[in-house]
């Protein structure tokens, strides 16, 4: 049976969420911190889950953006060939 760390089960305070959201707003550093919180062992479980969900949203956005860029790129090339 695994012993669960009390820090991982503690509620994240409002000020901690404020700082977390502020850090994620910083380009590149925020993205790196999402990986640290998502896959590091020191983050509370709720923050780790939030970071994993945010990374999934980033991936979904990149896929959608890539699809839209591809569609518009093909349309642009098609209109230039006429």
HUVEN-V415447 format. One record per backbone hydrogen bond with DSSP energy under -1.0 kcal/mol. CO is the residue of the C=O (numbers start at 1). NH is the residue of the N-H. E is the energy in kcal/mol with one decimal. If there is no record, write none. Layout:
BEGIN
co = [CO & CO]
nh = [NH & NH]
e = [E & E]
END
This chain:
BEGIN
co = [8 & 13 & 14 & 15 & 16 & 17 & 18 & 19 & 20 & 23 & 26 & 27 & 28 & 29 & 30 & 31 & 32 & 33 & 34 & 35 & 36 & 44 & 45 & 46 & 47 & 48 & 49 & 50 & 51 & 52 & 53 & 54 & 55 & 56 & 57 & 58 & 59 & 60 & 61 & 62 & 63 & 64 & 65 & 66 & 67 & 68 & 69 & 70 & 71 & 72 & 73 & 74 & 75 & 76 & 77]
nh = [45 & 17 & 18 & 19 & 20 & 21 & 22 & 23 & 24 & 26 & 30 & 29 & 32 & 33 & 34 & 35 & 36 & 37 & 38 & 39 & 40 & 48 & 49 & 50 & 51 & 52 & 53 & 54 & 55 & 56 & 57 & 58 & 59 & 60 & 61 & 62 & 63 & 64 & 65 & 66 & 67 & 68 & 69 & 70 & 71 & 72 & 73 & 74 & 75 & 76 & 77 & 78 & 79 & 80 & 81]
e = [-2.4 & -2.2 & -2.4 & -2.4 & -2.5 & -2.7 & -2.0 & -2.6 & -2.1 & -1.4 & -2.7 & -2.9 & -2.4 & -2.6 & -1.7 & -1.2 & -1.9 & -3.1 & -2.5 & -2.5 & -1.8 & -2.4 & -2.5 & -2.0 & -2.5 & -2.3 & -2.4 & -2.4 & -2.3 & -2.0 & -2.0 & -2.2 & -2.4 & -2.5 & -2.5 & -2.3 & -2.3 & -2.5 & -2.8 & -2.6 & -2.3 & -2.5 & -2.7 & -2.3 & -2.5 & -2.7 & -2.4 & -2.5 & -2.2 & -2.5 & -2.5 & -2.4 & -2.2 & -1.6 & -1.3]
END
